[in-house]
Amino acid sequence: MGKQVAIIGAGISGLLACKYTLSKGFQPIVFESSSSIGGVWTKTVETTRIQSPKDYYQFSDFPWPSSVTEGFPTQNQVLDYIKSYAQHFDLLKHIKFNTKVCGIEYEGPSSEDEMQPWSLWGGNGEPFSSEGKWKVVAEDKHDSEVIYVMLYNCQCFRL
């Protein structure tokens, strides 16, 4: 099994993180508490529009479709754009929908052979040890607890 990365949320940032980790050879699992992608755009009213011109609010490798002619797309256009991005880059298969993350716990050093040293900011001014694994506790849509163990060995990630 390859190096796994847990990503919480399938909004714009979560999708970008998923695509990036895939490009670096990782196996991302995106935990999304709802049944669809889009993050905050799924919770806004339909009359909401982006507050910046669309050229400043687009993925660098995926332009807006030519059908979006307004300078400030609507909520539905933004959601369609985000969904098209996820489909184009085949990200949906990496998302666990209806799965709410309830907790993340550092499990300590791993005995896995493939583990290499890594440094992960602990939020208290100290990095964790030179290798390790995490336990991600999530609930699926039926509120049954599911536990995932994620192994990290990339020096470039800071969670």
PyMOL commands that place a pseudoatom at each C-alpha (Angstrom):
pseudoatom trace, name=CA, resn=MET, resi=1, chain=A, elem=C, hetatm=0, pos=[0.000, 0.000, 0.000]
pseudoatom trace, name=CA, resn=GLY, resi=2, chain=A, elem=C, hetatm=0, pos=[1.275, 3.477, -0.898]
pseudoatom trace, name=CA, resn=LYS, resi=3, chain=A, elem=C, hetatm=0, pos=[1.557, 6.510, 1.298]
pseudoatom trace, name=CA, resn=GLN, resi=4, chain=A, elem=C, hetatm=0, pos=[-1.863, 7.631, 2.505]
pseudoatom trace, name=CA, resn=VAL, resi=5, chain=A, elem=C, hetatm=0, pos=[-3.021, 11.167, 3.227]
pseudoatom trace, name=CA, resn=ALA, resi=6, chain=A, elem=C, hetatm=0, pos=[-6.248, 12.116, 4.999]
pseudoatom trace, name=CA, resn=ILE, resi=7, chain=A, elem=C, hetatm=0, pos=[-7.984, 15.242, 3.698]
pseudoatom trace, name=CA, resn=ILE, resi=8, chain=A, elem=C, hetatm=0, pos=[-10.980, 16.647, 5.535]
pseudoatom trace, name=CA, resn=GLY, resi=9, chain=A, elem=C, hetatm=0, pos=[-13.632, 18.253, 3.365]
pseudoatom trace, name=CA, resn=ALA, resi=10, chain=A, elem=C, hetatm=0, pos=[-14.398, 18.133, -0.364]
pseudoatom trace, name=CA, resn=GLY, resi=11, chain=A, elem=C, hetatm=0, pos=[-14.638, 21.859, -0.922]
pseudoatom trace, name=CA, resn=ILE, resi=12, chain=A, elem=C, hetatm=0, pos=[-12.294, 23.708, -3.246]
pseudoatom trace, name=CA, resn=SER, resi=13, chain=A, elem=C, hetatm=0, pos=[-9.273, 23.366, -0.932]
pseudoatom trace, name=CA, resn=GLY, resi=14, chain=A, elem=C, hetatm=0, pos=[-9.920, 19.681, -0.286]
pseudoatom trace, name=CA, resn=LEU, resi=15, chain=A, elem=C, hetatm=0, pos=[-10.200, 18.939, -4.005]
pseudoatom trace, name=CA, resn=LEU, resi=16, chain=A, elem=C, hetatm=0, pos=[-6.991, 20.846, -4.726]
pseudoatom trace, name=CA, resn=ALA, resi=17, chain=A, elem=C, hetatm=0, pos=[-5.213, 18.945, -1.948]
pseudoatom trace, name=CA, resn=CYS, resi=18, chain=A, elem=C, hetatm=0, pos=[-6.525, 15.659, -3.347]
pseudoatom trace, name=CA, resn=LYS, resi=19, chain=A, elem=C, hetatm=0, pos=[-5.297, 16.443, -6.865]
pseudoatom trace, name=CA, resn=TYR, resi=20, chain=A, elem=C, hetatm=0, pos=[-1.909, 17.613, -5.602]
pseudoatom trace, name=CA, resn=THR, resi=21, chain=A, elem=C, hetatm=0, pos=[-1.308, 14.576, -3.393]
pseudoatom trace, name=CA, resn=LEU, resi=22, chain=A, elem=C, hetatm=0, pos=[-2.241, 12.287, -6.292]
pseudoatom trace, name=CA, resn=SER, resi=23, chain=A, elem=C, hetatm=0, pos=[0.296, 14.065, -8.506]
pseudoatom trace, name=CA, resn=LYS, resi=24, chain=A, elem=C, hetatm=0, pos=[2.968, 13.357, -5.879]
pseudoatom trace, name=CA, resn=GLY, resi=25, chain=A, elem=C, hetatm=0, pos=[2.177, 9.636, -5.738]
pseudoatom trace, name=CA, resn=PHE, resi=26, chain=A, elem=C, hetatm=0, pos=[0.112, 9.570, -2.549]
pseudoatom trace, name=CA, resn=GLN, resi=27, chain=A, elem=C, hetatm=0, pos=[-3.198, 7.808, -1.920]
pseudoatom trace, name=CA, resn=PRO, resi=28, chain=A, elem=C, hetatm=0, pos=[-5.556, 10.485, -0.589]
pseudoatom trace, name=CA, resn=ILE, resi=29, chain=A, elem=C, hetatm=0, pos=[-8.792, 9.774, 1.223]
pseudoatom trace, name=CA, resn=VAL, resi=30, chain=A, elem=C, hetatm=0, pos=[-11.068, 12.803, 1.354]
pseudoatom trace, name=CA, resn=PHE, resi=31, chain=A, elem=C, hetatm=0, pos=[-13.595, 12.667, 4.201]
pseudoatom trace, name=CA, resn=GLU, resi=32, chain=A, elem=C, hetatm=0, pos=[-16.716, 14.660, 3.306]
pseudoatom trace, name=CA, resn=SER, resi=33, chain=A, elem=C, hetatm=0, pos=[-19.503, 14.922, 5.880]
pseudoatom trace, name=CA, resn=SER, resi=34, chain=A, elem=C, hetatm=0, pos=[-22.201, 15.672, 3.306]
pseudoatom trace, name=CA, resn=SER, resi=35, chain=A, elem=C, hetatm=0, pos=[-23.363, 13.817, 0.214]
pseudoatom trace, name=CA, resn=SER, resi=36, chain=A, elem=C, hetatm=0, pos=[-21.805, 16.193, -2.315]
pseudoatom trace, name=CA, resn=ILE, resi=37, chain=A, elem=C, hetatm=0, pos=[-18.709, 18.213, -3.104]
pseudoatom trace, name=CA, resn=GLY, resi=38, chain=A, elem=C, hetatm=0, pos=[-18.517, 21.982, -3.118]
pseudoatom trace, name=CA, resn=GLY, resi=39, chain=A, elem=C, hetatm=0, pos=[-17.983, 23.015, 0.492]
pseudoatom trace, name=CA, resn=VAL, resi=40, chain=A, elem=C, hetatm=0, pos=[-19.540, 26.363, 1.373]
pseudoatom trace, name=CA, resn=TRP, resi=41, chain=A, elem=C, hetatm=0, pos=[-21.013, 26.677, -2.119]
pseudoatom trace, name=CA, resn=THR, resi=42, chain=A, elem=C, hetatm=0, pos=[-23.510, 23.927, -1.267]
pseudoatom trace, name=CA, resn=LYS, resi=43, chain=A, elem=C, hetatm=0, pos=[-24.841, 26.001, 1.632]
pseudoatom trace, name=CA, resn=THR, resi=44, chain=A, elem=C, hetatm=0, pos=[-25.345, 29.400, -0.004]
pseudoatom trace, name=CA, resn=VAL, resi=45, chain=A, elem=C, hetatm=0, pos=[-28.565, 30.718, -1.500]
pseudoatom trace, name=CA, resn=GLU, resi=46, chain=A, elem=C, hetatm=0, pos=[-28.957, 30.407, -5.253]
pseudoatom trace, name=CA, resn=THR, resi=47, chain=A, elem=C, hetatm=0, pos=[-28.692, 34.156, -5.815]
pseudoatom trace, name=CA, resn=THR, resi=48, chain=A, elem=C, hetatm=0, pos=[-25.165, 34.221, -4.369]
pseudoatom trace, name=CA, resn=ARG, resi=49, chain=A, elem=C, hetatm=0, pos=[-22.406, 35.142, -6.812]
pseudoatom trace, name=CA, resn=ILE, resi=50, chain=A, elem=C, hetatm=0, pos=[-18.646, 35.127, -6.459]
pseudoatom trace, name=CA, resn=GLN, resi=51, chain=A, elem=C, hetatm=0, pos=[-17.297, 38.438, -5.187]
pseudoatom trace, name=CA, resn=SER, resi=52, chain=A, elem=C, hetatm=0, pos=[-14.271, 38.492, -7.521]
pseudoatom trace, name=CA, resn=PRO, resi=53, chain=A, elem=C, hetatm=0, pos=[-14.166, 38.392, -11.314]
pseudoatom trace, name=CA, resn=LYS, resi=54, chain=A, elem=C, hetatm=0, pos=[-14.276, 34.787, -12.507]
pseudoatom trace, name=CA, resn=ASP, resi=55, chain=A, elem=C, hetatm=0, pos=[-10.771, 35.026, -13.983]
pseudoatom trace, name=CA, resn=TYR, resi=56, chain=A, elem=C, hetatm=0, pos=[-9.465, 35.439, -10.424]
pseudoatom trace, name=CA, resn=TYR, resi=57, chain=A, elem=C, hetatm=0, pos=[-11.632, 32.603, -9.144]
pseudoatom trace, name=CA, resn=GLN, resi=58, chain=A, elem=C, hetatm=0, pos=[-10.627, 29.653, -11.240]
pseudoatom trace, name=CA, resn=PHE, resi=59, chain=A, elem=C, hetatm=0, pos=[-8.341, 26.666, -11.069]
pseudoatom trace, name=CA, resn=SER, resi=60, chain=A, elem=C, hetatm=0, pos=[-5.019, 27.387, -12.796]
pseudoatom trace, name=CA, resn=ASP, resi=61, chain=A, elem=C, hetatm=0, pos=[-5.259, 24.214, -14.862]
pseudoatom trace, name=CA, resn=PHE, resi=62, chain=A, elem=C, hetatm=0, pos=[-9.005, 24.248, -15.531]
pseudoatom trace, name=CA, resn=PRO, resi=63, chain=A, elem=C, hetatm=0, pos=[-10.619, 27.375, -17.019]
pseudoatom trace, name=CA, resn=TRP, resi=64, chain=A, elem=C, hetatm=0, pos=[-14.281, 28.260, -16.724]
pseudoatom trace, name=CA, resn=PRO, resi=65, chain=A, elem=C, hetatm=0, pos=[-16.395, 26.726, -19.486]
pseudoatom trace, name=CA, resn=SER, resi=66, chain=A, elem=C, hetatm=0, pos=[-17.242, 29.030, -22.394]
pseudoatom trace, name=CA, resn=SER, resi=67, chain=A, elem=C, hetatm=0, pos=[-20.918, 28.738, -21.431]
pseudoatom trace, name=CA, resn=VAL, resi=68, chain=A, elem=C, hetatm=0, pos=[-20.238, 30.923, -18.360]
pseudoatom trace, name=CA, resn=THR, resi=69, chain=A, elem=C, hetatm=0, pos=[-20.246, 34.387, -19.891]
pseudoatom trace, name=CA, resn=GLU, resi=70, chain=A, elem=C, hetatm=0, pos=[-20.976, 36.527, -16.817]
pseudoatom trace, name=CA, resn=GLY, resi=71, chain=A, elem=C, hetatm=0, pos=[-18.050, 38.083, -15.009]
pseudoatom trace, name=CA, resn=PHE, resi=72, chain=A, elem=C, hetatm=0, pos=[-19.409, 36.994, -11.615]
pseudoatom trace, name=CA, resn=PRO, resi=73, chain=A, elem=C, hetatm=0, pos=[-20.867, 33.457, -11.864]
pseudoatom trace, name=CA, resn=THR, resi=74, chain=A, elem=C, hetatm=0, pos=[-23.830, 32.331, -9.779]
pseudoatom trace, name=CA, resn=GLN, resi=75, chain=A, elem=C, hetatm=0, pos=[-23.864, 29.706, -7.055]
pseudoatom trace, name=CA, resn=ASN, resi=76, chain=A, elem=C, hetatm=0, pos=[-25.127, 27.036, -9.463]
pseudoatom trace, name=CA, resn=GLN, resi=77, chain=A, elem=C, hetatm=0, pos=[-22.449, 27.897, -12.020]
pseudoatom trace, name=CA, resn=VAL, resi=78, chain=A, elem=C, hetatm=0, pos=[-19.757, 27.710, -9.349]
pseudoatom trace, name=CA, resn=LEU, resi=79, chain=A, elem=C, hetatm=0, pos=[-21.018, 24.319, -8.155]
pseudoatom trace, name=CA, resn=ASP, resi=80, chain=A, elem=C, hetatm=0, pos=[-21.134, 23.000, -11.724]
pseudoatom trace, name=CA, resn=TYR, resi=81, chain=A, elem=C, hetatm=0, pos=[-17.583, 24.249, -12.264]
pseudoatom trace, name=CA, resn=ILE, resi=82, chain=A, elem=C, hetatm=0, pos=[-16.326, 22.568, -9.080]
pseudoatom trace, name=CA, resn=LYS, resi=83, chain=A, elem=C, hetatm=0, pos=[-18.063, 19.293, -10.012]
pseudoatom trace, name=CA, resn=SER, resi=84, chain=A, elem=C, hetatm=0, pos=[-16.617, 19.436, -13.538]
pseudoatom trace, name=CA, resn=TYR, resi=85, chain=A, elem=C, hetatm=0, pos=[-13.145, 19.915, -12.068]
pseudoatom trace, name=CA, resn=ALA, resi=86, chain=A, elem=C, hetatm=0, pos=[-13.526, 16.886, -9.793]
pseudoatom trace, name=CA, resn=GLN, resi=87, chain=A, elem=C, hetatm=0, pos=[-14.827, 14.749, -12.656]
pseudoatom trace, name=CA, resn=HIS, resi=88, chain=A, elem=C, hetatm=0, pos=[-12.165, 15.921, -15.108]
pseudoatom trace, name=CA, resn=PHE, resi=89, chain=A, elem=C, hetatm=0, pos=[-9.342, 14.962, -12.748]
pseudoatom trace, name=CA, resn=ASP, resi=90, chain=A, elem=C, hetatm=0, pos=[-11.100, 11.781, -11.507]
pseudoatom trace, name=CA, resn=LEU, resi=91, chain=A, elem=C, hetatm=0, pos=[-11.140, 12.905, -7.873]
pseudoatom trace, name=CA, resn=LEU, resi=92, chain=A, elem=C, hetatm=0, pos=[-14.567, 11.575, -6.877]
pseudoatom trace, name=CA, resn=LYS, resi=93, chain=A, elem=C, hetatm=0, pos=[-13.329, 8.017, -6.348]
pseudoatom trace, name=CA, resn=HIS, resi=94, chain=A, elem=C, hetatm=0, pos=[-11.075, 9.282, -3.541]
pseudoatom trace, name=CA, resn=ILE, resi=95, chain=A, elem=C, hetatm=0, pos=[-13.933, 10.856, -1.570]
pseudoatom trace, name=CA, resn=LYS, resi=96, chain=A, elem=C, hetatm=0, pos=[-15.785, 9.107, 1.256]
pseudoatom trace, name=CA, resn=PHE, resi=97, chain=A, elem=C, hetatm=0, pos=[-19.129, 10.926, 1.281]
pseudoatom trace, name=CA, resn=ASN, resi=98, chain=A, elem=C, hetatm=0, pos=[-21.399, 11.104, 4.328]
pseudoatom trace, name=CA, resn=THR, resi=99, chain=A, elem=C, hetatm=0, pos=[-18.376, 10.511, 6.535]
pseudoatom trace, name=CA, resn=LYS, resi=100, chain=A, elem=C, hetatm=0, pos=[-17.846, 12.985, 9.347]
pseudoatom trace, name=CA, resn=VAL, resi=101, chain=A, elem=C, hetatm=0, pos=[-14.435, 13.144, 11.012]
pseudoatom trace, name=CA, resn=CYS, resi=102, chain=A, elem=C, hetatm=0, pos=[-14.937, 13.033, 14.784]
pseudoatom trace, name=CA, resn=GLY, resi=103, chain=A, elem=C, hetatm=0, pos=[-11.322, 12.995, 15.833]
pseudoatom trace, name=CA, resn=ILE, resi=104, chain=A, elem=C, hetatm=0, pos=[-7.726, 12.608, 14.792]
pseudoatom trace, name=CA, resn=GLU, resi=105, chain=A, elem=C, hetatm=0, pos=[-5.202, 11.085, 17.129]
pseudoatom trace, name=CA, resn=TYR, resi=106, chain=A, elem=C, hetatm=0, pos=[-1.427, 10.731, 16.852]
pseudoatom trace, name=CA, resn=GLU, resi=107, chain=A, elem=C, hetatm=0, pos=[-0.619, 7.074, 17.397]
pseudoatom trace, name=CA, resn=GLY, resi=108, chain=A, elem=C, hetatm=0, pos=[3.131, 7.484, 17.709]
pseudoatom trace, name=CA, resn=PRO, resi=109, chain=A, elem=C, hetatm=0, pos=[5.997, 5.925, 15.818]
pseudoatom trace, name=CA, resn=SER, resi=110, chain=A, elem=C, hetatm=0, pos=[5.128, 3.302, 13.270]
pseudoatom trace, name=CA, resn=SER, resi=111, chain=A, elem=C, hetatm=0, pos=[6.880, 0.001, 12.832]
pseudoatom trace, name=CA, resn=GLU, resi=112, chain=A, elem=C, hetatm=0, pos=[6.025, -0.011, 9.125]
pseudoatom trace, name=CA, resn=ASP, resi=113, chain=A, elem=C, hetatm=0, pos=[9.108, -0.678, 6.985]
pseudoatom trace, name=CA, resn=GLU, resi=114, chain=A, elem=C, hetatm=0, pos=[8.202, 1.946, 4.406]
pseudoatom trace, name=CA, resn=MET, resi=115, chain=A, elem=C, hetatm=0, pos=[8.133, 4.764, 6.938]
pseudoatom trace, name=CA, resn=GLN, resi=116, chain=A, elem=C, hetatm=0, pos=[10.783, 7.442, 6.542]
pseudoatom trace, name=CA, resn=PRO, resi=117, chain=A, elem=C, hetatm=0, pos=[11.493, 10.407, 8.810]
pseudoatom trace, name=CA, resn=TRP, resi=118, chain=A, elem=C, hetatm=0, pos=[9.020, 13.267, 8.669]
pseudoatom trace, name=CA, resn=SER, resi=119, chain=A, elem=C, hetatm=0, pos=[8.388, 16.445, 10.551]
pseudoatom trace, name=CA, resn=LEU, resi=120, chain=A, elem=C, hetatm=0, pos=[4.821, 17.467, 11.292]
pseudoatom trace, name=CA, resn=TRP, resi=121, chain=A, elem=C, hetatm=0, pos=[3.987, 20.643, 13.159]
pseudoatom trace, name=CA, resn=GLY, resi=122, chain=A, elem=C, hetatm=0, pos=[2.143, 19.762, 16.341]
pseudoatom trace, name=CA, resn=GLY, resi=123, chain=A, elem=C, hetatm=0, pos=[0.547, 23.136, 16.981]
pseudoatom trace, name=CA, resn=ASN, resi=124, chain=A, elem=C, hetatm=0, pos=[2.410, 23.539, 20.255]
pseudoatom trace, name=CA, resn=GLY, resi=125, chain=A, elem=C, hetatm=0, pos=[5.747, 24.689, 18.888]
pseudoatom trace, name=CA, resn=GLU, resi=126, chain=A, elem=C, hetatm=0, pos=[7.230, 21.208, 18.716]
pseudoatom trace, name=CA, resn=PRO, resi=127, chain=A, elem=C, hetatm=0, pos=[7.386, 18.785, 15.783]
pseudoatom trace, name=CA, resn=PHE, resi=128, chain=A, elem=C, hetatm=0, pos=[6.320, 15.205, 16.307]
pseudoatom trace, name=CA, resn=SER, resi=129, chain=A, elem=C, hetatm=0, pos=[8.848, 12.388, 16.303]
pseudoatom trace, name=CA, resn=SER, resi=130, chain=A, elem=C, hetatm=0, pos=[10.735, 11.400, 13.170]
pseudoatom trace, name=CA, resn=GLU, resi=131, chain=A, elem=C, hetatm=0, pos=[8.121, 8.900, 12.034]
pseudoatom trace, name=CA, resn=GLY, resi=132, chain=A, elem=C, hetatm=0, pos=[4.597, 7.977, 12.868]
pseudoatom trace, name=CA, resn=LYS, resi=133, chain=A, elem=C, hetatm=0, pos=[1.018, 7.149, 12.093]
pseudoatom trace, name=CA, resn=TRP, resi=134, chain=A, elem=C, hetatm=0, pos=[-2.373, 8.682, 12.782]
pseudoatom trace, name=CA, resn=LYS, resi=135, chain=A, elem=C, hetatm=0, pos=[-5.739, 7.248, 13.640]
pseudoatom trace, name=CA, resn=VAL, resi=136, chain=A, elem=C, hetatm=0, pos=[-8.681, 9.030, 12.004]
pseudoatom trace, name=CA, resn=VAL, resi=137, chain=A, elem=C, hetatm=0, pos=[-12.039, 8.335, 13.652]
pseudoatom trace, name=CA, resn=ALA, resi=138, chain=A, elem=C, hetatm=0, pos=[-15.016, 9.013, 11.418]
pseudoatom trace, name=CA, resn=GLU, resi=139, chain=A, elem=C, hetatm=0, pos=[-18.740, 8.317, 11.384]
pseudoatom trace, name=CA, resn=ASP, resi=140, chain=A, elem=C, hetatm=0, pos=[-20.532, 7.185, 8.265]
pseudoatom trace, name=CA, resn=LYS, resi=141, chain=A, elem=C, hetatm=0, pos=[-24.052, 8.284, 7.379]
pseudoatom trace, name=CA, resn=HIS, resi=142, chain=A, elem=C, hetatm=0, pos=[-25.497, 5.653, 9.710]
pseudoatom trace, name=CA, resn=ASP, resi=143, chain=A, elem=C, hetatm=0, pos=[-23.467, 6.998, 12.662]
pseudoatom trace, name=CA, resn=SER, resi=144, chain=A, elem=C, hetatm=0, pos=[-21.413, 3.855, 12.902]
pseudoatom trace, name=CA, resn=GLU, resi=145, chain=A, elem=C, hetatm=0, pos=[-17.804, 4.499, 13.811]
pseudoatom trace, name=CA, resn=VAL, resi=146, chain=A, elem=C, hetatm=0, pos=[-15.117, 3.733, 11.250]
pseudoatom trace, name=CA, resn=ILE, resi=147, chain=A, elem=C, hetatm=0, pos=[-11.423, 3.906, 12.084]
pseudoatom trace, name=CA, resn=TYR, resi=148, chain=A, elem=C, hetatm=0, pos=[-8.757, 4.600, 9.486]
pseudoatom trace, name=CA, resn=VAL, resi=149, chain=A, elem=C, hetatm=0, pos=[-5.043, 4.398, 10.168]
pseudoatom trace, name=CA, resn=MET, resi=150, chain=A, elem=C, hetatm=0, pos=[-3.082, 6.816, 8.027]
pseudoatom trace, name=CA, resn=LEU, resi=151, chain=A, elem=C, hetatm=0, pos=[0.661, 6.457, 7.584]
pseudoatom trace, name=CA, resn=TYR, resi=152, chain=A, elem=C, hetatm=0, pos=[2.686, 9.548, 6.730]
pseudoatom trace, name=CA, resn=ASN, resi=153, chain=A, elem=C, hetatm=0, pos=[6.210, 9.785, 5.430]
pseudoatom trace, name=CA, resn=CYS, resi=154, chain=A, elem=C, hetatm=0, pos=[6.458, 12.978, 3.441]
pseudoatom trace, name=CA, resn=GLN, resi=155, chain=A, elem=C, hetatm=0, pos=[8.633, 15.828, 4.626]
pseudoatom trace, name=CA, resn=CYS, resi=156, chain=A, elem=C, hetatm=0, pos=[6.701, 18.360, 2.554]
pseudoatom trace, name=CA, resn=PHE, resi=157, chain=A, elem=C, hetatm=0, pos=[3.336, 18.093, 4.331]
pseudoatom trace, name=CA, resn=ARG, resi=158, chain=A, elem=C, hetatm=0, pos=[2.311, 20.261, 7.239]
pseudoatom trace, name=CA, resn=LEU, resi=159, chain=A, elem=C, hetatm=0, pos=[-1.148, 19.481, 8.593]
for i in range(1, 159): cmd.bond("trace and resi %d" % i, "trace and resi %d" % (i + 1))
show_as sticks, trace
zoom trace
